[in-house]
Structures are given as C-alpha cells and as structure tokens.
Amino acid sequence: MDQEESQSSLQSSLIPSSDQNGLECGDHRWLSEITIELKKQMQLAGPLVLVSFLQYSLQMISVIFVGHLDELSLASSSMAASFAGVTGFSFMLGMGSALETFCGQAYGAKQYHMLGVHMQRAMLVLALSSIPIAILWAYTGKIFTFFRPRSRNFITCRDIFSVVDP
C-alpha cells in the first residue's frame, strides 16, 4: 500500500487542479493566499534586504563625498575600497557565512551545545585568517608602487589605503 501511495504522489501534478483544492484560475482566493505568503516572506527577508542596502549605501556615500574633491581622489578611493573588499571584506564575509550553515544544521539536529562550539571555532579561524590579510594590507603601499612606481593614482590609493588599514 505504501508503494502505491508513493507512486501516486510521484505522478501527481505539482500545481493543484480545481478538483483538488476547489480553486480555479478565475477564483480570487489564490490571490489572497499569494498576498499572505508575500507578507510572510517580506517579514523574514525584509530586514536582511534593508541591512544589505544600508551596508552598500555606506560605501556609496563615502565615494560620493570623495567624488566632490577631484577625479584623482575618486579613482584612488574607489581602487582602495575595491582592493579592501576583494582581499579582506569579501573573504572574511564568505568564511563567516559558512558559520550560518553549520549553526543551522546543529540547530536543526537539536544539538544546541554545538552552536557554541561552532561559534568559538569560527572566531578562532577568522582571527587566524585575518593575520595574513593584515600583513597584506600593511604592505599594500609597496605592492602598489611595485606595479606602478610613478602613477599618481597608485600613490594616492596607497595613502588612502593606509587610513583603511587598521
């Protein structure tokens, strides 16, 4: 009997027809269900979208203010922000987002004690991986001058990046 039920569920359509749920295409009940689902999704994803937008706008506002100075400052600050984003921020964010996966799996498996273990391990790995990034950022000025020793853009970018480097 279980085999017959599993085969019938595999062969059933994904979109319910009017005889299964009593909903027809002309019926407006499906519109209210979509609206309810959209509200739920916005409650869950809305704060995440807002945070991502605000983080992006922070960098954008900084570039807008620097753009009012002159063209060289704009190009140099954009290059410094891009270099910092590629070498450090994106790398650390990618490694940190792996923690979400581990914690989600531990929570789903009801292994609540592993949440703290994963958090401590992630903090240790992120701290250790930030050391090479800090060394790279400390020598960014020399790296920029190696590629273009007399370029005003790289010299200004080096000066700007020395402020970004903690």
Buried (B, 14 or more C-beta within 10 A) or exposed (E): EEEEEEEEEEEEEEEEEEEEEEBEEEEEEBEEEEEEEEEEEEEEEEEEEEEEEEEEEEBEEEEEEBBEEEEEBBBBBBBBBEBBEEBBBEBBEEBEEEBEEBBEEBEEEEEEEBBEEBBEEBEEBBEEEBEEBEEBBEEBBEBBBEEEEEBEBBBBBBBBBEEBBE
